[in-house]
Amino acid sequence: MRVFLGMILGALLLVLCVYVYDSQSTSSVANGQNASISRTIVNWDVAAADWHAVKTRVHQDWIRLSSR
């Protein structure tokens, strides 16, 4: 059980660190000449759209399963 908890916490910590790094690296130079040099690691718009699609599908599947 500790191993699974460690994996989950590690994944959450990784996502948090990448988000913080991306938000700091693009906040000051996103519109300047250095924008191509300091690109973000993750395309957060695409990740948000994919997360929304996953949540919608899980919700629809839950409704389908609970209606039986």
Biopython code that builds the backbone (N, CA, C, O; Angstrom):
import numpy as np
from Bio.PDB.StructureBuilder import StructureBuilder

atoms = [
    (1, "MET", "N", (0.825, -1.193, 0.000)),
    (1, "MET", "CA", (0.000, 0.000, 0.000)),
    (1, "MET", "C", (0.873, 1.262, 0.000)),
    (1, "MET", "O", (0.533, 2.255, -0.642)),
    (2, "ARG", "N", (1.987, 1.217, 0.715)),
    (2, "ARG", "CA", (2.875, 2.379, 0.744)),
    (2, "ARG", "C", (3.488, 2.646, -0.625)),
    (2, "ARG", "O", (3.735, 3.795, -0.992)),
    (3, "VAL", "N", (3.731, 1.583, -1.372)),
    (3, "VAL", "CA", (4.327, 1.752, -2.700)),
    (3, "VAL", "C", (3.366, 2.503, -3.611)),
    (3, "VAL", "O", (3.781, 3.423, -4.316)),
    (4, "PHE", "N", (2.100, 2.131, -3.610)),
    (4, "PHE", "CA", (1.115, 2.817, -4.454)),
    (4, "PHE", "C", (0.919, 4.262, -4.019)),
    (4, "PHE", "O", (0.802, 5.151, -4.863)),
    (5, "LEU", "N", (0.884, 4.505, -2.722)),
    (5, "LEU", "CA", (0.766, 5.872, -2.224)),
    (5, "LEU", "C", (1.983, 6.692, -2.650)),
    (5, "LEU", "O", (1.848, 7.854, -3.031)),
    (6, "GLY", "N", (3.168, 6.090, -2.587)),
    (6, "GLY", "CA", (4.382, 6.782, -3.026)),
    (6, "GLY", "C", (4.364, 7.097, -4.505)),
    (6, "GLY", "O", (4.809, 8.168, -4.916)),
    (7, "MET", "N", (3.852, 6.172, -5.318)),
    (7, "MET", "CA", (3.764, 6.426, -6.763)),
    (7, "MET", "C", (2.784, 7.554, -7.059)),
    (7, "MET", "O", (3.053, 8.412, -7.899)),
    (8, "ILE", "N", (1.656, 7.552, -6.373)),
    (8, "ILE", "CA", (0.661, 8.604, -6.601)),
    (8, "ILE", "C", (1.206, 9.954, -6.161)),
    (8, "ILE", "O", (1.069, 10.940, -6.885)),
    (9, "LEU", "N", (1.819, 10.014, -4.990)),
    (9, "LEU", "CA", (2.388, 11.278, -4.519)),
    (9, "LEU", "C", (3.536, 11.737, -5.412)),
    (9, "LEU", "O", (3.697, 12.936, -5.642)),
    (10, "GLY", "N", (4.329, 10.808, -5.911)),
    (10, "GLY", "CA", (5.415, 11.165, -6.818)),
    (10, "GLY", "C", (4.899, 11.746, -8.125)),
    (10, "GLY", "O", (5.449, 12.722, -8.636)),
    (11, "ALA", "N", (3.845, 11.151, -8.663)),
    (11, "ALA", "CA", (3.262, 11.665, -9.903)),
    (11, "ALA", "C", (2.678, 13.059, -9.690)),
    (11, "ALA", "O", (2.847, 13.940, -10.533)),
    (12, "LEU", "N", (1.997, 13.260, -8.574)),
    (12, "LEU", "CA", (1.435, 14.577, -8.280)),
    (12, "LEU", "C", (2.534, 15.619, -8.087)),
    (12, "LEU", "O", (2.406, 16.752, -8.551)),
    (13, "LEU", "N", (3.609, 15.239, -7.407)),
    (13, "LEU", "CA", (4.729, 16.149, -7.208)),
    (13, "LEU", "C", (5.399, 16.495, -8.531)),
    (13, "LEU", "O", (5.795, 17.642, -8.740)),
    (14, "LEU", "N", (5.530, 15.529, -9.420)),
    (14, "LEU", "CA", (6.114, 15.776, -10.735)),
    (14, "LEU", "C", (5.273, 16.760, -11.535)),
    (14, "LEU", "O", (5.811, 17.701, -12.120)),
    (15, "VAL", "N", (3.961, 16.554, -11.567)),
    (15, "VAL", "CA", (3.081, 17.459, -12.310)),
    (15, "VAL", "C", (3.136, 18.862, -11.710)),
    (15, "VAL", "O", (3.165, 19.847, -12.448)),
    (16, "LEU", "N", (3.151, 18.962, -10.394)),
    (16, "LEU", "CA", (3.218, 20.268, -9.742)),
    (16, "LEU", "C", (4.518, 20.990, -10.083)),
    (16, "LEU", "O", (4.505, 22.184, -10.382)),
    (17, "CYS", "N", (5.636, 20.274, -10.040)),
    (17, "CYS", "CA", (6.927, 20.891, -10.350)),
    (17, "CYS", "C", (7.001, 21.343, -11.802)),
    (17, "CYS", "O", (7.520, 22.423, -12.084)),
    (18, "VAL", "N", (6.493, 20.537, -12.723)),
    (18, "VAL", "CA", (6.505, 20.921, -14.139)),
    (18, "VAL", "C", (5.613, 22.138, -14.357)),
    (18, "VAL", "O", (5.967, 23.037, -15.120)),
    (19, "TYR", "N", (4.463, 22.170, -13.695)),
    (19, "TYR", "CA", (3.563, 23.317, -13.841)),
    (19, "TYR", "C", (4.225, 24.598, -13.324)),
    (19, "TYR", "O", (4.149, 25.645, -13.967)),
    (20, "VAL", "N", (4.865, 24.509, -12.173)),
    (20, "VAL", "CA", (5.537, 25.688, -11.604)),
    (20, "VAL", "C", (6.672, 26.136, -12.523)),
    (20, "VAL", "O", (6.831, 27.332, -12.769)),
    (21, "TYR", "N", (7.455, 25.198, -13.027)),
    (21, "TYR", "CA", (8.550, 25.546, -13.932)),
    (21, "TYR", "C", (8.019, 26.227, -15.192)),
    (21, "TYR", "O", (8.555, 27.248, -15.622)),
    (22, "ASP", "N", (6.969, 25.664, -15.779)),
    (22, "ASP", "CA", (6.392, 26.239, -16.992)),
    (22, "ASP", "C", (5.818, 27.622, -16.731)),
    (22, "ASP", "O", (5.997, 28.526, -17.548)),
    (23, "SER", "N", (5.137, 27.802, -15.618)),
    (23, "SER", "CA", (4.531, 29.103, -15.354)),
    (23, "SER", "C", (5.595, 30.165, -15.090)),
    (23, "SER", "O", (5.382, 31.333, -15.418)),
    (24, "GLN", "N", (6.713, 29.799, -14.517)),
    (24, "GLN", "CA", (7.774, 30.780, -14.280)),
    (24, "GLN", "C", (8.585, 31.062, -15.536)),
    (24, "GLN", "O", (9.035, 32.190, -15.736)),
    (25, "SER", "N", (8.778, 30.066, -16.377)),
    (25, "SER", "CA", (9.622, 30.279, -17.554)),
    (25, "SER", "C", (8.915, 31.065, -18.645)),
    (25, "SER", "O", (9.586, 31.695, -19.462)),
    (26, "THR", "N", (7.605, 31.054, -18.690)),
    (26, "THR", "CA", (6.902, 31.762, -19.762)),
    (26, "THR", "C", (6.276, 33.068, -19.312)),
    (26, "THR", "O", (5.751, 33.811, -20.141)),
    (27, "SER", "N", (6.316, 33.367, -18.029)),
    (27, "SER", "CA", (5.618, 34.558, -17.570)),
    (27, "SER", "C", (6.281, 35.840, -18.038)),
    (27, "SER", "O", (5.580, 36.806, -18.339)),
    (28, "SER", "N", (7.610, 35.888, -18.112)),
    (28, "SER", "CA", (8.263, 37.144, -18.449)),
    (28, "SER", "C", (8.732, 37.234, -19.896)),
    (28, "SER", "O", (8.923, 38.341, -20.401)),
    (29, "VAL", "N", (8.921, 36.117, -20.575)),
    (29, "VAL", "CA", (9.481, 36.176, -21.918)),
    (29, "VAL", "C", (8.591, 35.528, -22.967)),
    (29, "VAL", "O", (9.071, 35.199, -24.051)),
    (30, "ALA", "N", (7.342, 35.341, -22.686)),
    (30, "ALA", "CA", (6.468, 34.631, -23.626)),
    (30, "ALA", "C", (6.241, 35.420, -24.909)),
    (30, "ALA", "O", (5.973, 34.827, -25.954)),
    (31, "ASN", "N", (6.341, 36.730, -24.852)),
    (31, "ASN", "CA", (6.048, 37.531, -26.041)),
    (31, "ASN", "C", (7.293, 38.123, -26.685)),
    (31, "ASN", "O", (7.181, 38.790, -27.714)),
    (32, "GLY", "N", (8.463, 37.908, -26.125)),
    (32, "GLY", "CA", (9.678, 38.524, -26.650)),
    (32, "GLY", "C", (10.426, 37.636, -27.618)),
    (32, "GLY", "O", (9.899, 36.640, -28.114)),
    (33, "GLN", "N", (11.682, 38.019, -27.879)),
    (33, "GLN", "CA", (12.518, 37.261, -28.800)),
    (33, "GLN", "C", (12.874, 35.893, -28.236)),
    (33, "GLN", "O", (13.073, 34.945, -28.997)),
    (34, "ASN", "N", (12.954, 35.779, -26.949)),
    (34, "ASN", "CA", (13.367, 34.531, -26.322)),
    (34, "ASN", "C", (12.229, 33.538, -26.158)),
    (34, "ASN", "O", (12.404, 32.511, -25.501)),
    (35, "ALA", "N", (11.082, 33.813, -26.732)),
    (35, "ALA", "CA", (9.929, 32.927, -26.555)),
    (35, "ALA", "C", (10.187, 31.548, -27.155)),
    (35, "ALA", "O", (9.724, 30.543, -26.615)),
    (36, "SER", "N", (10.910, 31.492, -28.247)),
    (36, "SER", "CA", (11.191, 30.184, -28.844)),
    (36, "SER", "C", (12.257, 29.430, -28.064)),
    (36, "SER", "O", (12.298, 28.201, -28.119)),
    (37, "ILE", "N", (13.109, 30.125, -27.349)),
    (37, "ILE", "CA", (14.168, 29.486, -26.573)),
    (37, "ILE", "C", (13.603, 28.853, -25.298)),
    (37, "ILE", "O", (13.941, 27.716, -24.968)),
    (38, "SER", "N", (12.759, 29.573, -24.595)),
    (38, "SER", "CA", (12.223, 29.057, -23.335)),
    (38, "SER", "C", (10.792, 28.568, -23.527)),
    (38, "SER", "O", (9.838, 29.193, -23.063)),
    (39, "ARG", "N", (10.663, 27.460, -24.206)),
    (39, "ARG", "CA", (9.344, 26.883, -24.460)),
    (39, "ARG", "C", (8.896, 26.097, -23.245)),
    (39, "ARG", "O", (9.716, 25.641, -22.447)),
    (40, "THR", "N", (7.602, 25.945, -23.112)),
    (40, "THR", "CA", (7.064, 25.167, -21.990)),
    (40, "THR", "C", (7.279, 23.683, -22.231)),
    (40, "THR", "O", (7.431, 23.235, -23.367)),
    (41, "ILE", "N", (7.288, 22.938, -21.150)),
    (41, "ILE", "CA", (7.449, 21.494, -21.232)),
    (41, "ILE", "C", (6.144, 20.847, -21.677)),
    (41, "ILE", "O", (6.144, 19.917, -22.483)),
    (42, "VAL", "N", (5.038, 21.345, -21.147)),
    (42, "VAL", "CA", (3.717, 20.764, -21.403)),
    (42, "VAL", "C", (2.826, 21.813, -22.060)),
    (42, "VAL", "O", (2.851, 22.980, -21.670)),
    (43, "ASN", "N", (2.046, 21.408, -23.046)),
    (43, "ASN", "CA", (1.050, 22.284, -23.644)),
    (43, "ASN", "C", (-0.192, 22.198, -22.762)),
    (43, "ASN", "O", (-0.990, 21.271, -22.900)),
    (44, "TRP", "N", (-0.355, 23.145, -21.871)),
    (44, "TRP", "CA", (-1.384, 23.055, -20.828)),
    (44, "TRP", "C", (-2.786, 23.192, -21.384)),
    (44, "TRP", "O", (-3.731, 22.684, -20.780)),
    (45, "ASP", "N", (-2.956, 23.863, -22.521)),
    (45, "ASP", "CA", (-4.294, 23.960, -23.126)),
    (45, "ASP", "C", (-4.759, 22.588, -23.608)),
    (45, "ASP", "O", (-5.915, 22.215, -23.408)),
    (46, "VAL", "N", (-3.869, 21.850, -24.235)),
    (46, "VAL", "CA", (-4.216, 20.515, -24.711)),
    (46, "VAL", "C", (-4.451, 19.577, -23.529)),
    (46, "VAL", "O", (-5.372, 18.761, -23.551)),
    (47, "ALA", "N", (-3.618, 19.695, -22.504)),
    (47, "ALA", "CA", (-3.794, 18.851, -21.319)),
    (47, "ALA", "C", (-5.134, 19.131, -20.644)),
    (47, "ALA", "O", (-5.795, 18.200, -20.184)),
    (48, "ALA", "N", (-5.544, 20.392, -20.578)),
    (48, "ALA", "CA", (-6.831, 20.737, -19.976)),
    (48, "ALA", "C", (-7.993, 20.188, -20.809)),
    (48, "ALA", "O", (-8.977, 19.698, -20.256)),
    (49, "ALA", "N", (-7.878, 20.269, -22.122)),
    (49, "ALA", "CA", (-8.935, 19.738, -22.981)),
    (49, "ALA", "C", (-9.036, 18.216, -22.851)),
    (49, "ALA", "O", (-10.135, 17.664, -22.803)),
    (50, "ASP", "N", (-7.887, 17.545, -22.794)),
    (50, "ASP", "CA", (-7.900, 16.090, -22.617)),
    (50, "ASP", "C", (-8.475, 15.704, -21.259)),
    (50, "ASP", "O", (-9.228, 14.735, -21.162)),
    (51, "TRP", "N", (-8.131, 16.447, -20.209)),
    (51, "TRP", "CA", (-8.653, 16.160, -18.875)),
    (51, "TRP", "C", (-10.167, 16.341, -18.849)),
    (51, "TRP", "O", (-10.878, 15.555, -18.222)),
    (52, "HIS", "N", (-10.664, 17.379, -19.532)),
    (52, "HIS", "CA", (-12.103, 17.601, -19.600)),
    (52, "HIS", "C", (-12.794, 16.451, -20.336)),
    (52, "HIS", "O", (-13.877, 16.021, -19.940)),
    (53, "ALA", "N", (-12.171, 15.957, -21.401)),
    (53, "ALA", "CA", (-12.742, 14.832, -22.149)),
    (53, "ALA", "C", (-12.785, 13.573, -21.287)),
    (53, "ALA", "O", (-13.757, 12.820, -21.335)),
    (54, "VAL", "N", (-11.739, 13.344, -20.502)),
    (54, "VAL", "CA", (-11.710, 12.177, -19.613)),
    (54, "VAL", "C", (-12.801, 12.284, -18.561)),
    (54, "VAL", "O", (-13.510, 11.312, -18.303)),
    (55, "LYS", "N", (-12.944, 13.463, -17.949)),
    (55, "LYS", "CA", (-13.974, 13.647, -16.923)),
    (55, "LYS", "C", (-15.367, 13.447, -17.495)),
    (55, "LYS", "O", (-16.220, 12.840, -16.848)),
    (56, "THR", "N", (-15.610, 13.956, -18.713)),
    (56, "THR", "CA", (-16.912, 13.801, -19.349)),
    (56, "THR", "C", (-17.210, 12.338, -19.642)),
    (56, "THR", "O", (-18.324, 11.866, -19.411)),
    (57, "ARG", "N", (-16.225, 11.630, -20.144)),
    (57, "ARG", "CA", (-16.438, 10.209, -20.458)),
    (57, "ARG", "C", (-16.681, 9.386, -19.200)),
    (57, "ARG", "O", (-17.546, 8.509, -19.195)),
    (58, "VAL", "N", (-15.937, 9.652, -18.138)),
    (58, "VAL", "CA", (-16.141, 8.928, -16.877)),
    (58, "VAL", "C", (-17.527, 9.217, -16.329)),
    (58, "VAL", "O", (-18.200, 8.313, -15.833)),
    (59, "HIS", "N", (-17.960, 10.469, -16.413)),
    (59, "HIS", "CA", (-19.292, 10.837, -15.930)),
    (59, "HIS", "C", (-20.378, 10.115, -16.736)),
    (59, "HIS", "O", (-21.339, 9.603, -16.161)),
    (60, "GLN", "N", (-20.230, 10.074, -18.050)),
    (60, "GLN", "CA", (-21.212, 9.383, -18.886)),
    (60, "GLN", "C", (-21.228, 7.880, -18.603)),
    (60, "GLN", "O", (-22.297, 7.272, -18.550)),
    (61, "ASP", "N", (-20.064, 7.287, -18.424)),
    (61, "ASP", "CA", (-20.001, 5.861, -18.101)),
    (61, "ASP", "C", (-20.609, 5.577, -16.734)),
    (61, "ASP", "O", (-21.271, 4.557, -16.548)),
    (62, "TRP", "N", (-20.388, 6.475, -15.777)),
    (62, "TRP", "CA", (-20.971, 6.295, -14.446)),
    (62, "TRP", "C", (-22.493, 6.348, -14.512)),
    (62, "TRP", "O", (-23.173, 5.561, -13.853)),
    (63, "ILE", "N", (-23.025, 7.270, -15.302)),
    (63, "ILE", "CA", (-24.481, 7.371, -15.449)),
    (63, "ILE", "C", (-25.015, 6.104, -16.108)),
    (63, "ILE", "O", (-26.047, 5.576, -15.692)),
    (64, "ARG", "N", (-24.322, 5.616, -17.130)),
    (64, "ARG", "CA", (-24.763, 4.394, -17.812)),
    (64, "ARG", "C", (-24.725, 3.206, -16.875)),
    (64, "ARG", "O", (-25.654, 2.399, -16.878)),
    (65, "LEU", "N", (-23.680, 3.072, -16.073)),
    (65, "LEU", "CA", (-23.577, 1.930, -15.158)),
    (65, "LEU", "C", (-24.548, 2.028, -13.986)),
    (65, "LEU", "O", (-25.088, 1.015, -13.544)),
    (66, "SER", "N", (-24.771, 3.229, -13.486)),
    (66, "SER", "CA", (-25.656, 3.367, -12.327)),
    (66, "SER", "C", (-27.142, 3.271, -12.705)),
    (66, "SER", "O", (-27.984, 3.058, -11.833)),
    (67, "SER", "N", (-27.465, 3.425, -13.981)),
    (67, "SER", "CA", (-28.860, 3.333, -14.397)),
    (67, "SER", "C", (-29.331, 1.887, -14.549)),
    (67, "SER", "O", (-30.525, 1.648, -14.731)),
    (68, "ARG", "N", (-28.440, 0.946, -14.480)),
    (68, "ARG", "CA", (-28.812, -0.467, -14.635)),
    (68, "ARG", "C", (-29.474, -1.007, -13.416)),
    (68, "ARG", "O", (-29.848, -2.179, -13.384)),
]
sb = StructureBuilder()
sb.init_structure("model")
sb.init_model(0)
sb.init_chain("A")
sb.init_seg("    ")
for serial, (resi, resn, name, xyz) in enumerate(atoms, 1):
    if name == "N":
        sb.init_residue(resn, " ", resi, " ")
    sb.init_atom(name, np.array(xyz, "f"), 0.0, 1.0, " ", f" {name:<3s}", serial, name[0])
structure = sb.get_structure()
